[in-house]
């Protein structure tokens, strides 16, 4: 993998290099073996990458706090769907942010049967296709139900249900078909490799059943799925996720081992997957954290591999750019703070993000508060 790093400006929230500390007073013999042993200490921010400075401006916050929501941009409007308010409360409505006047301008309800988090979602410029996901708070069961929203009338209609429910499947419209790939299976942990598609047009299914397509090379949830230059890309993701605690009447979430990866794949003419250069570091929880700008894909925030010693989750604060002409990655900036499941948009040269879970501070990249804040920066690519 070749990674381009833009000119360095020291970041505000801490050292991005790896720092090791050794115990003193040890014998010379042990000192010679220290380089072979596991580190005694690893800075919490060791995974931060060097990045140029970006000037961020805070905009009016969202009406609600939101984690694991979904978002679709249509022209100058960002439609923000569902998500957790707290671990015990989920949203079942849509908020709309207007990029022209930088205000939240509308709200309307979702179908009660529609998933509240871990949705797959895509749009065609008017119609929003919402696929599967988790219904309810904590780590409740998924639904296979699918819906379509007409953004002009704000009316919902049913789509054929998926062959099997999935958590956070990669979802995108490509060449007249709605593609749904991967995600986590019904137990919320096992990665799915399935790939289904459904022919759709103007918000209506042209088929009654989903068609089976070529499986994806690596399964799992929380990845970006992007169509750019008439190619379908899948970026990042993870294997494994929180599961419901066995026997819990509220499906209480219990953490399990997760493997975060930075793999990138492109579907080549719909017949085979082609592996492309990986992200600069493993990254997950980025399903709606991307925009397409100037023949490139911008990915913002996410989560990376857990700290090898403390085992704590580590959030991502970098802004990445994937150059479609050269198939190379670069690090083009840093967010005001590290963030996961952020919802991104782009309008008139401005990169926006809203909502998600931020870090605990400049020197602690582990998950902190769920927020509804909105920020923007002027991109000069």
SVG drawing of the C-alpha trace seen along z (x, -y; Angstrom):
<svg xmlns="http://www.w3.org/2000/svg" viewBox="-47 -31 72 48">
<polyline fill="none" stroke="black" stroke-width="0.4" points="0.0,0.0 1.2,-3.4 0.0,-6.2 0.4,-9.9 0.6,-12.1 -0.1,-15.8 2.3,-18.5 2.6,-18.1 1.2,-20.6 1.3,-19.5 -2.1,-18.6 -3.7,-20.2 -4.6,-17.1 -1.4,-15.3 1.6,-13.4 0.8,-11.1 3.9,-9.1 4.4,-5.8 6.1,-6.3 7.5,-3.5 8.8,-3.7 11.3,-1.2 11.7,-0.4 15.0,-1.5 17.4,0.4 17.3,3.7 20.3,5.8 22.3,5.4 21.4,8.9 17.7,8.1 18.2,4.8 19.5,6.7 16.3,8.8 13.9,5.8 13.6,5.3 12.3,8.8 9.6,8.5 6.2,6.9 6.2,3.2 5.6,2.2 3.7,-0.9 2.0,-2.2 0.6,-5.7 -3.1,-5.8 -2.8,-8.0 -0.3,-5.7 -2.6,-5.1 -3.1,-8.8 -1.5,-9.7 0.2,-12.9 -2.2,-15.2 -2.4,-18.8 -4.4,-21.4 -8.0,-22.0 -10.1,-25.0 -13.4,-23.8 -16.5,-25.9 -19.3,-24.7 -22.9,-24.9 -26.3,-24.5 -26.5,-21.2 -29.0,-18.5 -32.3,-18.4 -31.3,-15.1 -28.2,-13.2 -27.6,-10.3 -25.3,-7.2 -25.4,-4.6 -27.8,-6.7 -28.0,-6.8 -27.8,-9.7 -28.4,-10.5 -27.7,-13.8 -30.1,-14.9 -29.0,-18.2 -28.7,-20.8 -30.5,-18.6 -29.0,-16.0 -31.6,-13.5 -30.6,-12.0 -32.4,-8.8 -33.0,-6.8 -30.0,-6.0 -29.6,-5.5 -30.4,-8.4 -29.1,-6.4 -28.3,-2.6 -31.9,-2.2 -33.6,-4.6 -33.7,-4.7 -35.1,-7.3 -37.8,-6.5 -37.8,-9.7 -35.9,-11.8 -34.3,-15.1 -33.3,-17.3 -30.4,-19.8 -30.4,-22.5 -26.8,-23.2 -27.9,-26.5 -28.9,-28.3 -27.1,-25.9 -30.2,-25.1 -32.2,-22.1 -35.5,-22.6 -37.8,-19.6 -38.7,-16.4 -41.0,-13.5 -41.6,-10.0 -40.3,-6.6 -42.5,-3.5 -42.7,-1.8 -41.6,1.5 -38.4,-0.1 -35.0,0.6 -33.7,-2.0 -30.0,-1.5 -27.5,0.4 -29.4,-0.3 -28.3,0.1 -29.2,-2.9 -28.9,-4.3 -30.6,-7.0 -31.1,-7.9 -31.6,-11.7 -35.2,-11.5 -36.0,-8.1 -34.2,-6.7 -34.0,-2.9 -33.7,-1.7 -32.6,1.9 -32.8,4.2 -30.9,3.3 -31.6,3.5 -35.1,2.9 -35.1,1.5 -32.4,0.5 -29.5,2.3 -28.5,5.3 -32.0,6.4 -32.8,8.6 -32.5,7.4 -35.3,7.0 -35.4,8.1 -38.0,5.4 -37.1,2.8 -38.7,-0.5 -38.4,-3.3 -39.0,-7.0 -40.2,-9.5 -38.4,-12.7 -40.7,-14.9 -43.9,-13.7 -42.4,-12.3 -44.3,-9.1 -43.0,-5.6 -43.6,-2.4 -42.6,1.3 -39.9,3.1 -39.4,6.9 -37.8,8.0 -34.2,9.3 -33.7,13.1 -32.3,12.8 -31.9,9.9 -28.6,8.2 -26.9,5.6 -25.3,2.7 -25.0,4.3 -23.0,2.4 -25.8,0.9 -25.6,-1.0 -27.5,-1.7 -25.5,-0.6 -26.5,-0.3 -30.2,-0.1 -30.0,2.4 -30.0,2.0 -27.0,4.0 -26.8,5.3 -23.7,7.0 -22.2,8.4 -23.2,7.0 -23.5,9.2 -25.8,12.2 -28.7,12.7 -26.6,13.3 -25.1,9.8 -21.5,11.2 -21.0,13.6 -19.8,11.8 -22.1,12.3 -20.6,12.8 -23.9,12.7 -24.5,10.3 -28.1,9.7 -29.5,7.2 -32.9,6.0 -33.8,4.1 -35.5,0.8 -36.7,-2.3 -38.3,-5.5 -38.8,-4.1 -40.5,-0.9 -39.1,2.7 -39.0,4.2 -38.7,7.7 -40.5,9.5 -37.4,11.3 -33.8,10.4 -31.3,12.0 -28.1,13.7 -24.9,12.1 -21.2,12.9 -20.3,13.0 -18.0,10.3 -14.4,11.4 -14.6,10.3 -17.8,10.0 -18.9,7.8 -20.7,4.5 -19.9,0.8 -18.1,0.2 -18.4,-2.5 -20.1,-1.5 -19.6,-4.0 -20.4,-4.3 -18.0,-6.6 -17.0,-6.8 -19.5,-4.0 -17.6,-1.6 -18.8,-0.1 -16.4,-0.3 -16.4,1.2 -14.1,-0.4 -13.0,0.7 -15.3,2.5 -15.0,5.1 -15.6,8.8 -17.5,9.3 -19.6,6.8 -21.4,6.5 -23.9,9.3 -26.9,9.6 -26.0,11.1 -27.4,14.6 -30.7,14.7 -31.0,10.9 -34.6,9.9 -33.6,6.5 -31.0,7.9 -28.3,6.1 -25.2,5.4 -22.1,7.4 -18.7,6.8 -17.1,9.5 -13.8,9.7 -13.7,7.6 -11.2,7.4 -11.2,4.0 -9.7,3.9 -8.9,1.3 -9.5,3.5 -10.8,1.9 -12.6,3.8 -14.1,2.9 -16.7,4.9 -15.2,5.3 -18.0,5.3 -20.3,7.1 -18.5,10.4 -15.5,10.4 -14.1,8.4 -10.8,6.6 -8.7,5.8 -7.3,2.2 -4.8,0.5 -6.0,0.6 -6.8,-2.5 -3.9,-4.1 -5.1,-2.3 -7.9,0.2 -11.2,-1.7 -14.8,-0.8 -18.1,-2.5 -17.9,-4.6 -21.0,-3.5 -22.3,-7.1 -19.0,-8.9 -18.0,-9.5 -18.6,-11.9 -17.4,-11.9 -15.4,-15.1 -13.3,-15.8 -12.6,-12.2 -11.9,-11.1 -13.7,-9.5 -13.4,-11.4 -13.8,-9.3 -14.0,-11.0 -13.6,-9.5 -14.4,-5.9 -12.9,-3.3 -9.6,-1.4 -8.1,1.6 -8.5,1.6 -5.5,0.7 -3.3,3.9 -2.7,3.5 -5.8,1.8 -8.2,3.4 -10.2,0.2 -11.8,-0.9 -9.9,-3.6 -11.7,-6.2 -10.4,-7.8 -9.9,-11.5 -8.3,-11.7 -9.9,-12.7 -8.8,-10.4 -8.9,-10.8 -8.9,-8.0 -7.8,-9.2 -9.8,-7.4 -7.4,-8.1 -4.3,-6.8 -6.0,-4.4 -3.8,-5.9 -4.7,-7.1 -3.8,-10.4 -4.4,-11.9 -5.7,-15.4 -6.7,-16.6 -8.0,-16.0 -11.4,-16.5 -12.0,-18.7 -12.1,-15.5 -12.1,-11.7 -15.5,-10.4 -17.3,-7.3 -20.6,-6.7 -20.5,-10.3 -22.8,-11.4 -21.1,-13.3 -22.2,-15.7 -20.6,-18.1 -21.9,-21.3 -20.3,-24.2 -16.8,-23.2 -17.7,-22.6 -17.3,-19.2 -19.8,-18.7 -20.3,-16.1 -22.8,-15.6 -23.7,-13.2 -21.9,-10.1 -19.8,-9.3 -16.7,-11.4 -13.5,-10.7 -12.9,-11.5 -10.4,-14.2 -7.2,-15.0 -5.2,-12.3 -7.9,-9.7 -9.2,-8.3 -11.7,-5.9 -15.4,-6.4 -17.0,-9.2 -20.2,-11.2 -22.8,-10.7 -23.3,-14.1 -25.5,-15.9 -23.0,-18.6 -22.5,-19.8 -19.1,-21.0 -17.8,-22.1 -14.5,-22.8 -13.6,-24.3 -11.9,-21.6 -9.1,-22.7 -8.1,-19.6"/>
</svg>
